[in-house]
Amino acid sequence: MSRLKIFPLLPLLACLCVLGGSASAGANKPNVLFIAIDDQNDWIGCMGGHPQVKTPNIDRLAKRGTLFLNAHCQAPLCNPSRSSLLTGLRPSSTGIYGLQPGIRDVEQTKNHVTLPQTFTSAGYHTFNAGKIYHSGSIKPKDQPAEFNTWARPGGKPRPPKPFANLPEPRHPAMDWGAWPERDEDAPDYAVASAAIEALKNAPKDKPFFIAAGFALPHVPCYAPQRWFDLYPDATLQMPPVLENDRDDTPRFSWYLHWKLPEPRLHTLKERNEWRPLVRAYLASTSFMDAQLGRVLDALEATGRADNTIVVVWGDHGWHLGEKAITGKNTLWDRSTRVPFIFAGPGVAKAAKCGRPVELLDIFPTLLEMAGFPARADLEGHSLVPQLKNANAPREWPAITTHNHDNHGIRTERWRYIHYADGSEELYDMKADPNEWKNLAGDKKFADVKRDMAKWLPKVNKKPVPDSAARILLYDAKTGGVNWEGKDVGKSEPIPD
C-alpha cells in the first residue's frame, strides 16, 4: 500500500497539491531547521527566567527572529505534548494524556498526516536526530513515512552509580552531577553532530526539513564539569519560593503530580540536594545551548541560512522547588511556559511577542510559511501575523491540559485553572508572576473566571485504553481519584 492511500481525504488533497509543485521545490521552498528541547523552562537568557543563566546561542537566535515570551505547551508531559504538536490536535481531542500510547495506536490519529510527514510527502529531504517524537510514539514500521532518515546518536552510558543523595529506591533518571568528562561523550553532543552532518550533506536540488531533539535539561542532569564551573555554588541564586505556597491551592492540584518520581522540595532540602539540582539544571541548559549553537553555526556554513526557517521549541517547563515540587505535570506557568523562537525568511528580527501562543500553532504556521495549503483539521492558529508584527492582535488564549478534564487557560494577564473536580485557581500574572495568590475564591473576579472558562475545551476524551503511567481520573459520583488504575479515594494522605 502506498503511503498516500492511508491519508484522510482532506490532508490527502493538501499533500497532492503540495506534491504537484515539488519538482522545483528546491528553488522556491524554504528549508526548515526544527529544534526541540526537553524539559526546558524559561531559564533562558533572553526570557529572563533565571538571572545567572548563560545561553548565548539561543539568545543570538532570538535576535535573528521573533521570541514568544508567552508560549505554552498543550500538555506538561513529553508524549502528549509532542504528539499534540506533531499532529496539530489537543490532548483533550485525542485522549493521549500519558507516556503512551503512540500516535498510530489511537484511532483518531492512526492515519492522521503529521507535521514531518507533510514535508516528507511534499518532496522535502527530511532527517531526524534525537528526540522529536516521544520514545516509541512512532513505531519503526511507520518511521519512513515521517522522515526519510532517522539517526539514533549514542553517547556514553550512564555512570555506574548515582551522584545525588536521594532516598532509595529511586527512578534512574532522578540524578544530577558532572559527567562525562568530555563534551564529545555526551548524548546531546552526538545529536548535534548528527544534525551537522545532515546539514552538510543535504541535497542541493531540494529543500530540507532537518529536526534535532536535545535531551537536556531533562533529568538526569548530566554535563561535563566545565559547564558546572559557569555556576559556582558560592554565588548560586536559588529560585524564589514562598513557604506555604500551597495553602490556597485546591487539594486536587496535588493529584496531578502525586506518586511521580520527581522529588519534593521537602526531600531535596532534607538531603541537601536542592542547590545541586538547580546548579545541574543550569549547567545542563548551558551545555545544551552550546550544542544548539554548533548546529546553528553549521547552518550558516551551508550558505542556506537565508532561506531556512529555524524553529526552536521546548516540550514543557520544569519546577525546581516552586510550589514545593520538582518536575512538570502541573498547570502553573513554571510547567507550561516554554522557549519558542522563529527565525528566518519573513520573520521580524529582534522582536518579542507577549501574546499567548501555543505549540499547536507551529503546524499551521509552517504550512503557511512553506506555501502549503491550510488544513481545517488542525486546532492551532498560524502565527504569521505575529511573525511579521509582534504586536499584531490575537484572539485566542493558550490552553494546556493535563490528564482528563484538567485545563489551564493563559491570556496576557490571567492564568485560570479548572480541575476535574470543579476546583479552580486564578492568578493575575501581571501583579503576581510567581502565582503566589490564588484569587479564585474572591467574588470580585467572578466575571474574569467566567470569561476564562469560556475557553475550556468542549471535548474531553477519556484516556485511550492501555495508556501508560501518569494517568489520573476523577469519579464525579464518589469524589474519588483513580490513579493508574487504583482507586485512592479522598482520604489517602498526600505526601509533602
Helices and strands as residue ranges (DSSP letters): G 3-6, H 9-20, G 22-24, H 25-28, E 31-37, G 45-47, H 56-64, E 65-68, E 71-72, H 78-87, H 91-94, G 103-105, G 107-109, H 115-121, E 125-130, G 140-142, H 143-146, E 149-151, E 176-178, G 183-185, H 187-201, E 208-214, E 221-223, H 225-228, G 233-235, G 245-248, H 252-255, H 265-270, H 274-302, G 305-307, E 308-314, E 319-320, G 322-324, E 326-327, H 333-336, E 340-343, E 351-353, E 357-358, G 359-361, H 362-369, H 384-388, E 398-401, E 407-410, E 414-418, E 424-428, G 443-445, H 446-453, E 472-475, E 480-483, E 486-489
